[in-house]
Amino acid sequence: MLTKKRLFIGALAGGIAAFFVFKGDRLTAFFGAIAAFFGAFSVNEIVAIVGVILGVASFFLTWYYKEKNHLLLKAQLMQQGAVSAILKQDDAS
């Protein structure tokens, strides 16, 4: 069993090495572009960009799950009909 794992790891390492050998010029250009992008900004600017991205992502995630919760509450209201029971159940969780 251990020899099969070693063979798999060796094959995986060989595949990764072959990828880097044949795609080396593209990978070098890609990582060069990333380095140039991060080199153009200071640490404060990068942190501000990441903060804005995380803020927008947080807004959309909150909106998505609140909408999902509202749809579930609406479905419960249609089935049960008692608003007070749904509100008590929602406040308990």
N, C-alpha and C positions, 0 to 999 in steps of 0.2 A: 504494500500500500504506500509506503514511504517513497519507493522508487517512482511510482506513478506521479506523486506530488512533485518530486524533483524534476521529473520529465516535463510535467506541465509548466513548472516555474521556468525551466530552461527554455521551453518553447515560447513562453510568454516573453521572456527577456530577449530572445532572438527576434521575435516579431516586433518588439518595441525598438530594438536596435536597427532592424531593417527599415522601419518607418522613419527613424531619424536620419539614416543614411540617404534614403531616396528622396525624402522630403526636406532635407537639410536646408536648402536655400529658402524655401517657403517658411520654414520654422524660424530661421534666422531673421528673415524680414518681419515676421509676425512679432517675435519677441523684441526686435529692434523698435518696432512701432509702439509697442507697449511701454518700453523704456523711455522713448522720446515723449510719449504722452505724459507719463508720470514725472519726467524730468522738466516739463514745461510749467508745472504747477508747484507751488510751495506746499508744505504739509498742511498749513491752515486752509488753503484753497481746496485741497483734496478732501479734508475733513468736512468742509462746508458742502461740497458736492455730494459726498456720501450721506451727509445728514439730510439734505433735500430729498435725495432718492429714497432714503428710509422713511422720511415723513410722508411722502406721497404713497409709498407702498403701505404704510400703516393706515392711511386714510381709506384706501381702496379695500383693504382687508376688513377693516371695521365696518365699512358700508356693506360689503358682501355678506358678512355674518349677521348683521342687524337685519338686512333684508330677508335672509333665510329664516331668522327667528320670527320676523313678522308674518311670513307666509305660514310657518308652523302654527303660530297663535291664531291666525285667521282660519286655518283648517280645523283646529280644535274648537273654535267658536262655532263653526258651521255644524260640527258633529254634536257638541254638548249643548250649546246654547246658553249656558250660564256664564256670564262674564266674571262674576265674583269668584267662581271656582277656578277659572283660568288665571285670574290675577293672583290668587293665593298660591297656585301651583308655580307660577312664574317667579313670585317673590321668594318662595322657599328654595329655589335652585340657584 
